Amino acid sequence: METQAAGPGAFARFDLNRVPSPCFVVDEVAVRRNLAVLRDVRDRSGAKVLLALKAFSMWALADLVGEYLDGVCASGLWEARLAREHYRGELTTYSPAYRGEDLPELLRLSDTMIFNSPAQVSRFGDVISGARDQGDEFEIGLRLNPEHSECEVARYDPCQAGSRLGFPVSQLRPEHLELVDGLHIHALCEQGFEPLRRIWDSLEPRLERLLPRLKWLNLGGGHHITRADYQREDLIALIRRISDRHGVKVYLEPGEAIALDAGILVGEILDTFDNSLTVAITDISATCHIPDVIEAPYRPAMLNEGEDGVTVRLGGPSCLAGDIIGDYVFRHPPAPGDRIAFLDQAHYSMVKTNTFNGVPLPAIALWNSETDALRLVRRFDYADFRDRLS
């Protein structure tokens, strides 16, 4: 996959030595700018917009998110708890499958519970009825697989053959919707408007007889709405058309769009040597800190990368031979102690970090690019590594 980073923005003037290494630095001004774009889309389209916590869970900014969006969506019990502890507004929860013992609490916490198949809704019917008898108020949704692929990488494609995400639309029958208030459709990954339009064009003829019995339609996430080239006017028109024609409330669940180009990951060169090319070991690990580099795979953009100079292979400190971030051009050969940073790391990287090999977790800092105020929100230590083990 190609990086979607638009450039350094305000981080071009950020002093990388102001924070410990490694460290995520998030610009709250950039986050607010993205949120303002999303609120504008919400206001002019009539849609409701929820933050997908799976992509960006920096709850230090929960109050800021609450100023602009309608709520959040969770992927399970722990994210749902986080949502109710720190965020405000609506809470929608979706998981491919639920543990029976978790369901009562999830129903109590959530405004909407989305199930992956009609069989799950039926199997938990007694639990759902019991929760309502106790006064819990929530709606039930069903995730659909549109069976229309638009993603370029199979592992990120919810519509791939044999997908476990969503009930195949070709199997959907009216009786499957007897206990269902709305449909959830998530089939995008870091994409613009046209893939969404094509997906909807393929789906609408198959759903138009069923939609009048429903309250809402959730178009999921993967929408890069805050990217400069996104066709926002077309999105607004599509949402209004769906709502007017079918009488449903439309939801969007952007994740990356909230934090797009809003954060960097700062690191430090630990050692360099030659092996066919210059190799540099950093305290940033692909496998521990930017796992999408390996999973996608993709090459994250580096702050201030040169066009001419020496090519250096940057890799992490873990024992994994493939812990390689990528090959980058430096104007001058880097030396131990030099600081580097990778762009557009606020979303997904932060929530996916791990401590394989005992590699320390990056600190988290909040920066205001207008006032230059900097706050170290969190530092992790040995106890964070130790206490997740036995």
Legacy VTK file of the C-alpha trace (Angstrom):
# vtk DataFile Version 3.0
C-alpha trace
ASCII
DATASET POLYDATA
POINTS 390 float
0.000 0.000 0.000
1.110 3.569 -0.644
1.347 5.946 2.293
-1.497 8.457 2.432
0.556 11.056 4.325
0.052 14.495 2.831
3.328 15.944 4.099
4.865 17.237 7.313
2.515 20.179 7.811
3.227 21.937 11.088
5.594 19.143 12.130
8.176 20.597 9.741
9.032 23.064 12.501
8.716 20.714 15.492
11.933 20.117 17.442
12.213 16.332 17.712
14.451 16.656 20.756
11.617 18.077 22.864
10.163 14.647 23.581
11.565 11.345 24.859
12.319 8.658 22.290
10.383 6.874 20.992
7.284 9.038 21.246
4.021 9.637 19.435
3.363 13.361 19.079
-0.212 14.368 18.184
-1.102 17.874 17.040
-4.441 18.779 18.581
-4.852 21.598 16.044
-4.713 19.091 13.187
-7.200 16.826 14.957
-9.566 19.756 15.458
-9.218 20.679 11.787
-10.201 17.153 10.748
-13.104 17.118 13.178
-14.367 20.421 11.759
-14.435 18.906 8.265
-16.387 15.920 9.526
-18.859 18.112 11.398
-19.446 20.116 8.227
-20.204 16.918 6.312
-22.527 15.835 9.115
-24.373 19.142 9.254
-24.876 19.472 5.503
-25.753 15.829 4.828
-27.896 15.060 7.859
-25.768 12.024 8.694
-24.504 11.075 12.119
-20.727 10.705 12.432
-19.038 8.452 14.995
-15.339 8.085 15.795
-14.067 4.523 15.322
-12.056 3.913 18.482
-10.246 0.992 16.847
-8.301 3.539 14.782
-7.788 6.382 17.258
-8.386 5.927 20.994
-6.418 8.854 22.414
-8.928 9.633 25.123
-6.982 12.701 26.203
-8.831 14.270 23.261
-12.231 12.763 24.078
-13.748 16.122 25.050
-12.522 17.621 21.780
-14.126 14.793 19.808
-17.358 15.352 21.712
-17.494 18.965 20.549
-17.748 17.894 16.910
-19.087 14.352 16.490
-22.184 12.422 17.541
-20.361 9.720 19.472
-18.069 6.742 18.973
-18.125 3.120 17.868
-16.456 0.250 19.710
-15.233 -3.178 18.669
-15.880 -5.002 21.917
-16.301 -4.763 25.662
-13.099 -2.934 26.585
-13.536 -0.247 23.933
-17.173 0.115 24.997
-16.073 0.670 28.589
-13.512 3.232 27.429
-16.217 4.990 25.458
-18.550 5.310 28.418
-15.744 6.383 30.770
-14.300 9.139 28.588
-16.435 9.967 25.541
-19.904 11.380 25.181
-22.703 10.882 22.700
-23.912 7.693 21.083
-22.108 4.379 21.360
-22.376 1.742 18.647
-20.682 -1.612 19.210
-19.825 -4.197 16.561
-17.814 -7.405 16.775
-17.684 -10.432 14.465
-18.818 -12.476 17.465
-19.666 -11.859 21.107
-18.923 -13.868 24.232
-22.174 -14.708 25.963
-20.896 -13.513 29.339
-19.986 -10.095 27.876
-23.295 -9.449 26.184
-25.377 -8.158 29.135
-22.812 -5.457 29.909
-22.418 -4.565 26.230
-26.175 -4.183 25.866
-26.228 -1.969 28.951
-23.396 0.236 27.657
-24.363 0.483 23.985
-27.027 2.488 22.208
-26.707 0.165 19.226
-25.456 -3.417 19.083
-24.506 -4.684 15.641
-24.334 -8.420 15.069
-22.430 -10.240 12.348
-25.153 -12.687 11.337
-28.886 -13.289 11.810
-27.974 -16.502 13.641
-26.257 -14.488 16.377
-29.292 -12.238 16.797
-31.508 -15.298 17.098
-29.149 -17.160 19.442
-28.975 -14.227 21.857
-32.667 -13.385 21.589
-33.366 -14.261 25.220
-30.434 -12.143 26.436
-31.649 -9.211 24.340
-35.202 -9.563 25.661
-33.940 -9.880 29.226
-31.856 -6.740 28.939
-34.854 -4.791 27.653
-37.036 -6.154 30.441
-34.499 -4.708 32.885
-34.829 -1.273 31.283
-31.833 -1.242 28.939
-32.551 0.740 25.775
-30.686 -0.128 22.585
-31.198 -0.912 18.929
-30.047 -3.975 17.001
-28.085 -3.884 13.764
-26.880 -6.470 11.264
-23.606 -6.174 9.386
-23.839 -7.003 5.693
-21.103 -8.155 3.345
-21.871 -6.284 0.079
-19.922 -8.957 -1.845
-18.366 -6.128 -3.869
-14.602 -5.739 -3.427
-12.892 -2.364 -3.701
-9.833 -2.791 -1.411
-6.442 -3.258 -3.056
-5.013 -5.526 -0.327
-6.856 -8.761 0.444
-6.234 -8.783 4.198
-7.962 -5.392 4.463
-10.861 -6.365 2.202
-14.024 -7.249 4.158
-15.524 -8.560 0.909
-12.799 -11.060 0.032
-13.828 -14.642 -0.719
-14.561 -16.439 2.530
-14.749 -13.206 4.508
-15.764 -13.551 8.167
-17.042 -9.950 8.290
-20.713 -9.482 7.636
-23.634 -11.574 6.395
-23.512 -12.074 2.601
-26.101 -9.835 0.982
-26.914 -12.591 -1.494
-28.267 -14.646 1.429
-30.294 -11.858 3.037
-34.019 -12.531 3.388
-36.811 -10.369 4.886
-37.162 -12.725 7.834
-33.550 -12.003 8.822
-34.579 -8.444 9.682
-37.460 -9.182 12.055
-35.500 -8.068 15.134
-33.187 -5.656 13.303
-33.367 -1.843 13.322
-30.592 -1.082 10.828
-27.888 -2.384 8.524
-24.136 -1.883 8.804
-21.980 -1.899 5.665
-18.219 -1.504 5.968
-16.229 -2.357 2.835
-13.576 0.374 2.495
-9.984 0.932 3.617
-8.265 4.332 3.269
-10.368 5.171 0.209
-12.051 8.066 -1.525
-15.634 8.571 -2.627
-15.785 6.630 -5.891
-15.354 3.166 -4.297
-18.224 4.008 -1.936
-20.394 5.087 -4.853
-19.718 1.838 -6.706
-20.485 -0.233 -3.625
-23.764 1.568 -3.100
-24.703 1.242 -6.777
-24.237 -2.518 -6.454
-26.199 -2.713 -3.193
-29.134 -0.393 -3.625
-31.124 -2.580 -6.041
-30.760 -5.501 -3.628
-31.829 -3.529 -0.545
-34.453 -1.051 -1.738
-37.395 -3.318 -0.861
-35.979 -3.961 2.624
-34.852 -0.466 3.649
-38.340 0.992 4.302
-38.715 -1.345 7.305
-35.429 -0.091 8.842
-34.476 3.015 10.848
-30.872 3.518 9.790
-28.064 2.557 7.451
-24.478 2.626 8.710
-21.896 3.037 5.931
-19.026 2.087 8.243
-15.481 3.420 8.049
-12.541 3.516 5.688
-13.656 6.879 4.279
-10.734 9.323 3.915
-13.138 12.246 4.164
-10.567 14.694 5.550
-8.027 14.098 2.789
-7.654 17.143 0.536
-8.729 15.313 -2.630
-11.814 13.613 -1.157
-15.039 14.403 -3.053
-16.955 15.662 -0.046
-19.743 17.335 -2.032
-20.473 14.034 -3.749
-20.552 12.252 -0.394
-22.989 14.788 1.011
-25.234 14.409 -2.039
-25.174 10.610 -1.790
-26.074 10.614 1.901
-28.979 12.992 1.340
-30.184 10.916 -1.607
-30.120 7.685 0.423
-31.909 9.294 3.344
-34.574 11.009 1.223
-35.257 8.031 -1.009
-35.295 5.285 1.595
-36.311 7.112 4.773
-33.303 5.959 6.815
-30.826 7.826 8.998
-27.307 7.459 7.602
-24.290 6.875 9.851
-20.574 7.149 9.085
-17.817 5.679 11.267
-14.519 7.291 10.216
-11.410 6.366 12.178
-8.315 7.404 10.273
-10.071 10.524 9.008
-10.108 11.990 12.533
-6.331 11.681 12.939
-5.134 11.874 9.332
-1.825 13.791 9.153
-2.206 14.688 12.838
0.678 12.815 14.430
4.272 11.651 14.084
6.342 8.920 15.687
9.692 10.244 16.888
12.659 7.910 17.235
16.426 7.857 17.552
19.267 6.200 15.668
20.978 3.694 17.971
23.673 2.265 15.676
24.792 2.148 12.049
26.935 -0.231 9.966
27.433 -1.328 6.358
26.029 -4.531 4.858
25.631 -4.034 1.082
24.071 -0.695 2.069
24.062 1.435 5.196
21.930 -0.109 7.934
20.667 1.889 10.910
19.061 0.435 14.017
16.476 2.708 15.610
14.466 2.543 18.819
11.350 2.445 16.625
10.318 -1.107 15.791
8.127 -1.917 12.817
6.790 -5.046 14.489
6.219 -3.369 17.885
5.322 0.215 17.015
4.186 0.369 13.361
2.898 -3.159 12.662
1.032 -2.040 9.534
4.461 -1.652 7.916
4.631 -5.447 7.979
0.937 -6.282 7.808
-0.093 -4.030 4.917
2.763 -3.783 3.951
3.654 -0.146 3.363
6.524 2.317 3.697
5.730 5.221 6.034
6.887 8.654 4.952
9.844 10.026 6.913
10.021 13.633 8.035
12.602 15.609 6.014
13.659 12.721 3.797
16.142 13.907 1.195
16.017 13.437 -2.582
19.754 12.946 -2.933
22.259 11.475 -0.532
22.875 8.111 1.075
20.296 5.334 1.176
19.861 3.865 4.642
17.854 0.837 5.693
16.048 1.642 8.928
15.097 -1.211 11.218
14.029 -1.801 14.761
15.749 -3.290 17.819
13.777 -6.546 17.976
15.107 -9.987 17.037
12.681 -10.347 14.114
14.761 -10.381 10.912
11.908 -8.644 9.124
11.733 -5.763 11.598
12.552 -3.368 8.759
10.790 -0.030 8.402
12.177 0.710 4.939
14.979 2.260 2.911
15.295 6.051 3.186
17.500 8.744 1.692
19.489 10.878 4.123
21.350 13.987 3.015
24.186 12.919 5.300
24.873 9.513 6.868
22.962 9.321 10.155
24.833 8.831 13.404
23.847 7.369 16.779
21.817 9.937 18.698
20.225 11.511 15.608
16.470 11.954 15.799
14.055 10.867 13.040
10.270 10.873 12.715
7.660 9.121 10.604
4.596 10.995 9.406
0.902 10.222 9.833
1.263 7.847 12.773
-1.567 8.999 15.060
-4.071 6.483 13.732
-3.738 2.715 14.084
-0.021 2.722 14.983
-0.746 3.986 18.490
-3.500 1.457 19.180
-1.518 -1.489 17.759
1.710 -1.126 19.731
3.066 -4.139 21.612
6.088 -5.106 23.727
7.489 -8.075 21.811
11.096 -8.718 22.914
10.523 -6.314 25.798
10.806 -3.387 23.392
9.516 -0.299 25.271
6.274 1.332 24.235
6.518 4.867 22.802
5.507 7.748 25.026
2.506 9.864 23.984
2.666 13.644 23.747
0.071 16.261 22.823
1.265 19.329 20.944
-0.562 22.497 19.915
0.972 23.744 16.683
-0.597 27.187 17.133
0.571 27.931 20.679
3.556 25.514 20.665
2.368 24.141 24.011
3.586 20.579 24.574
2.263 18.101 27.145
3.631 14.642 27.801
0.423 12.675 28.261
1.885 9.270 29.055
5.216 7.492 29.545
5.433 3.712 29.813
7.926 1.805 31.930
9.021 -1.715 32.785
5.933 -2.286 34.916
3.687 -1.886 31.862
5.603 -4.719 30.202
5.825 -6.896 33.308
2.228 -6.599 34.400
0.741 -7.887 31.154
2.625 -11.144 31.672
2.475 -13.747 34.434
LINES 1 391
390 0 1 2 3 4 5 6 7 8 9 10 11 12 13 14 15 16 17 18 19 20 21 22 23 24 25 26 27 28 29 30 31 32 33 34 35 36 37 38 39 40 41 42 43 44 45 46 47 48 49 50 51 52 53 54 55 56 57 58 59 60 61 62 63 64 65 66 67 68 69 70 71 72 73 74 75 76 77 78 79 80 81 82 83 84 85 86 87 88 89 90 91 92 93 94 95 96 97 98 99 100 101 102 103 104 105 106 107 108 109 110 111 112 113 114 115 116 117 118 119 120 121 122 123 124 125 126 127 128 129 130 131 132 133 134 135 136 137 138 139 140 141 142 143 144 145 146 147 148 149 150 151 152 153 154 155 156 157 158 159 160 161 162 163 164 165 166 167 168 169 170 171 172 173 174 175 176 177 178 179 180 181 182 183 184 185 186 187 188 189 190 191 192 193 194 195 196 197 198 199 200 201 202 203 204 205 206 207 208 209 210 211 212 213 214 215 216 217 218 219 220 221 222 223 224 225 226 227 228 229 230 231 232 233 234 235 236 237 238 239 240 241 242 243 244 245 246 247 248 249 250 251 252 253 254 255 256 257 258 259 260 261 262 263 264 265 266 267 268 269 270 271 272 273 274 275 276 277 278 279 280 281 282 283 284 285 286 287 288 289 290 291 292 293 294 295 296 297 298 299 300 301 302 303 304 305 306 307 308 309 310 311 312 313 314 315 316 317 318 319 320 321 322 323 324 325 326 327 328 329 330 331 332 333 334 335 336 337 338 339 340 341 342 343 344 345 346 347 348 349 350 351 352 353 354 355 356 357 358 359 360 361 362 363 364 365 366 367 368 369 370 371 372 373 374 375 376 377 378 379 380 381 382 383 384 385 386 387 388 389
